[in-house]
Amino acid sequence: MAQSEPSMAKRYSNCPNCGNGLKQSDHFCSQCGQENRDLHISFWELLKELLSGIFNFDTKVWVTLKLLLTGPGELSVLFSQGKRAAYVQPLRLYLFVSFFYFLSIGHDPLSDDHQKSNVLFKMSQDGTVLTNEKLASLDTSELKTPWLGTDPNDVAAQDSLARTIGLEPSKNTRLFTRQFIKLMNDRKAFTKEFFSNLSISFFLLMPVFALLIRLFSKTPRPYYIDALVYSIHVHTWLFLFLGVSNLLAFITPISWLNTVVLFGTLMYLFISFRRFHPMSKTAAVLRSFAVLSVYFVVCGISMLAVILASMLLM
């Protein structure tokens, strides 16, 4: 399917860069190579063109998302077969969906409002009658850390925190406790740094997942580039699924939502892996389990690195 020409495209009759004569059908100047497009357009037309150029926002987005959700692994198979024109490129789709995902988790879990919502949910689960008086007097101060408002450079506070978590105060522990107290007093700075590093780590983990897929596939193993496309599609689906789950959890807490996310992820990986690289059901289960086991360890190490880096760099 050929990509449609943007409706806002306005062309020059002469190249503004070198003065070479141009036709309306010329996309580029044959003399200097500059693109033949006049960008003196309205803001909304420019915004539409930017979205179309970056995310290829047309009917292909919905066709791609539908296939990604309803046909696990099928999109990756089509790409490996060279059938790409009808669908959004994997990396563009990942960037769009990951933006939605990080937007869905971009709230402070230690904020008063978030803590109150958790307390209210627990009270409702316990059968507590939530009267107006109880709602008005609800206090989350007990949930807050005692180090709020403490100077991060206060050595006594640093040593007190170290003893609280079972560490002997030293020069090294004070570096950690100072950053932790700083985190508690400036959570917004930590949150910003954390999500920035988290997005980078996920981007770097996709090639690792692709390598695991290739290593644990039966022979003949898929080309690495095909495994990488499959990895991007799996992470895109996961971010989309988690993004919707986060929004649901933020609006109304659901106790069984984590179970649904875990079960859904396992089923999607099993079905998509078997469709991407045909094998028996038993082999697909064993190989999927092996891939996930190793990948979870890698993700755990990566998450610890992200947390430590965010604390040190905030």
C-alpha positions in Angstrom: 0.0 0.0 0.0 1.6 3.2 -1.1 1.8 6.0 1.5 -0.6 8.8 0.7 0.8 12.2 0.0 0.1 14.7 2.9 -2.7 17.0 2.0 -0.8 20.0 3.3 2.1 19.6 0.9 2.8 22.9 -1.0 5.6 23.0 -3.6 7.8 25.6 -5.1 8.1 26.4 -8.8 11.8 27.4 -8.2 14.1 25.9 -5.5 14.5 28.6 -2.8 18.0 27.2 -2.1 19.6 27.3 -5.6 17.0 28.7 -7.9 16.6 25.6 -10.0 13.3 25.3 -11.8 10.9 22.7 -10.3 7.7 20.9 -11.2 4.8 20.3 -8.9 5.6 16.6 -9.1 9.2 17.1 -7.9 9.7 16.0 -4.4 13.4 17.1 -4.3 15.5 19.6 -6.2 17.6 17.8 -8.8 20.3 20.4 -8.5 21.0 20.6 -4.7 18.8 17.9 -3.3 16.7 20.1 -1.0 13.1 18.9 -0.4 10.5 20.7 -2.5 8.0 21.7 0.2 6.8 25.0 1.4 6.2 24.9 5.2 4.4 28.3 5.4 1.2 26.6 6.6 -1.1 26.8 9.5 -0.2 25.4 12.9 -2.7 22.6 12.7 -1.6 21.6 9.3 2.0 21.5 10.5 1.0 19.5 13.6 -0.8 17.0 11.4 2.3 16.6 9.2 4.6 16.2 12.2 2.4 13.5 13.6 2.2 11.8 10.3 5.9 11.9 9.8 6.9 10.7 13.2 4.3 8.2 14.0 2.7 7.6 10.5 -0.7 8.4 12.0 -3.2 7.2 9.4 -5.4 4.1 9.1 -2.2 1.9 9.3 -2.0 2.7 13.0 -5.3 1.1 13.8 -4.8 -1.8 11.5 -1.4 -2.5 13.1 -2.7 -2.2 16.7 -5.6 -4.4 15.9 -3.3 -7.1 14.5 -0.9 -6.7 17.4 -3.7 -7.2 20.0 -5.7 -9.9 18.3 -3.0 -11.9 16.5 0.0 -12.6 18.8 3.1 -13.0 16.7 1.3 -12.6 13.4 2.6 -9.0 12.8 6.2 -10.2 13.3 5.7 -13.0 10.8 4.3 -10.7 8.2 7.3 -8.4 8.6 9.7 -11.3 8.3 7.9 -12.2 5.0 8.4 -8.7 3.7 4.8 -7.7 4.0 5.4 -4.3 5.6 3.7 -1.6 3.6 0.3 -1.9 5.2 1.6 -1.6 8.8 3.4 1.0 11.0 7.1 0.4 11.3 7.9 -1.5 14.6 10.1 1.2 16.1 7.6 4.0 15.4 4.8 2.0 16.9 7.0 1.3 20.0 7.8 4.9 20.5 4.1 5.9 20.3 2.9 3.1 22.7 5.8 3.6 25.1 5.0 7.3 25.4 1.4 6.3 26.3 2.7 3.8 28.9 5.1 6.1 30.6 2.4 8.8 30.6 0.1 6.3 32.4 2.6 5.7 35.2 3.8 9.3 35.4 2.3 10.0 38.9 4.0 10.0 42.3 3.0 6.9 44.3 4.1 8.6 47.5 1.9 11.7 47.0 -0.8 12.4 49.6 -3.6 12.0 47.1 -2.3 8.6 46.0 -1.8 7.4 49.6 -5.3 8.5 50.5 -6.8 6.6 47.5 -5.0 3.5 48.7 -6.2 4.0 52.3 -9.8 4.5 51.1 -9.6 1.4 49.0 -8.4 -0.7 51.9 -11.0 0.7 54.2 -13.7 -0.1 51.7 -12.4 -3.6 51.4 -12.5 -4.0 55.2 -16.2 -3.0 55.2 -15.5 0.4 56.8 -18.4 2.9 56.4 -16.8 6.0 54.8 -18.8 8.8 56.3 -18.1 12.5 55.5 -16.5 12.9 58.9 -14.0 10.1 58.2 -13.2 11.4 54.8 -12.6 14.9 56.2 -10.4 13.6 59.0 -8.4 11.1 56.9 -4.7 11.6 57.6 -1.9 9.9 55.8 0.9 11.4 58.0 1.5 7.9 59.5 2.4 6.6 56.1 5.1 9.2 55.5 8.7 8.6 56.2 10.1 10.3 59.4 12.9 11.7 57.3 10.7 14.2 55.4 12.0 17.7 56.1 15.4 16.4 57.2 18.6 17.9 55.8 20.1 15.3 53.5 23.6 16.4 54.7 22.8 15.8 58.4 25.2 13.0 59.4 23.1 12.0 62.4 20.1 11.5 60.2 22.1 9.5 57.7 23.5 7.2 60.5 20.0 6.9 62.0 18.6 5.7 58.7 21.5 3.3 58.2 20.8 1.7 61.6 17.1 1.5 60.8 17.7 -0.7 57.8 20.3 -2.8 59.5 23.5 -1.2 58.2 26.5 -0.1 60.2 27.1 3.7 59.6 30.1 4.3 57.4 31.3 6.6 54.6 29.8 4.4 52.0 26.4 4.0 53.8 26.2 7.7 54.3 26.4 8.2 50.5 23.4 6.0 50.1 21.4 7.3 53.0 22.1 11.0 52.0 20.7 10.3 48.5 17.7 8.4 50.0 16.8 11.3 52.3 17.2 13.6 49.4 14.9 11.4 47.4 12.2 11.5 50.2 12.4 15.3 50.2 12.4 15.8 46.4 10.4 12.9 45.0 9.6 14.8 41.8 13.3 15.1 40.8 13.7 11.4 41.5 10.6 10.5 39.6 11.7 12.5 36.6 15.2 10.9 36.6 13.8 7.4 37.2 11.4 7.5 34.3 14.0 8.9 32.0 16.5 6.1 32.9 13.7 3.5 32.8 12.7 4.4 29.2 16.4 4.1 28.2 16.8 0.7 29.9 13.7 -0.8 28.2 15.0 0.4 24.9 18.4 -1.3 25.5 16.7 -4.5 26.8 14.8 -5.2 23.6 18.0 -6.4 21.7 18.7 -8.6 24.7 15.3 -10.1 24.6 15.8 -10.7 20.8 19.0 -12.5 21.5 17.3 -14.7 24.0 14.6 -15.5 21.5 17.1 -16.5 18.9 19.2 -18.6 21.4 16.2 -20.5 22.7 14.6 -21.1 19.3 14.9 -24.5 17.7 17.0 -24.8 14.6 17.0 -23.3 12.0 17.0 -20.3 14.2 15.4 -17.0 13.0 17.6 -14.2 11.7 18.5 -11.8 14.5 16.7 -8.9 12.7 13.5 -10.9 12.7 13.9 -11.7 16.4 14.5 -8.0 17.1 11.3 -7.1 15.2 9.5 -9.7 17.3 11.0 -8.3 20.5 9.8 -4.8 19.6 6.3 -6.1 18.9 6.2 -8.0 22.2 7.4 -5.0 24.2 4.9 -2.7 22.4 2.1 -5.1 23.2 3.2 -5.3 26.9 3.4 -1.5 27.2 0.0 -1.1 25.7 -1.5 -3.8 28.0 0.2 -2.3 31.1 -0.7 1.2 30.1 -4.4 0.4 30.0 -4.1 -1.6 33.2 -2.4 1.3 35.0 -5.2 3.7 33.9 -7.8 1.3 35.2 -5.9 0.8 38.5 -5.5 4.6 38.9 -9.2 5.3 38.3 -10.5 2.4 40.5 -8.2 -0.1 42.3 -8.8 -3.7 41.2 -7.3 -6.4 43.5 -7.1 -9.1 40.8 -5.6 -6.8 38.1 -2.0 -7.9 38.6 -3.1 -11.6 38.2 -4.7 -10.7 34.8 -1.6 -8.8 33.7 0.7 -11.8 34.6 -1.5 -14.4 33.0 -2.2 -12.3 29.9 1.6 -11.7 29.4 2.4 -15.4 29.7 -0.3 -16.4 27.3 0.6 -13.8 24.8 4.3 -14.7 24.8 3.4 -18.4 24.5 1.0 -17.9 21.5 3.2 -15.3 19.8 6.4 -17.3 20.2 4.8 -20.4 18.7 3.3 -18.5 15.8 6.6 -16.6 15.2 8.7 -19.8 15.3 6.4 -22.8 14.8 7.0 -25.7 17.3 5.0 -28.1 19.4 3.0 -26.8 22.4 5.3 -28.5 24.9 8.4 -27.0 23.2 6.8 -23.6 23.1 6.0 -23.7 26.9 9.4 -24.9 27.9 11.3 -22.4 25.6 9.0 -19.5 26.6 9.6 -20.3 30.3 13.4 -20.4 29.7 13.3 -17.0 27.9 11.2 -15.4 30.6 13.3 -16.8 33.4 16.5 -15.4 32.1 14.9 -12.2 30.9 13.3 -11.5 34.4 16.7 -11.8 36.0 18.2 -9.4 33.4 15.2 -7.0 34.0 15.7 -7.2 37.8 19.4 -6.3 37.5 18.5 -3.5 35.1 15.8 -2.1 37.5 18.2 -2.0 40.4 20.7 -0.2 38.2 18.0 2.3 37.1 17.0 3.0 40.8 20.6 3.4 41.9 21.5 5.6 38.9 18.4 7.7 39.4 19.2 8.2 43.1 22.8 9.2 42.4 22.0 11.5 39.4 19.0 13.3 40.9 
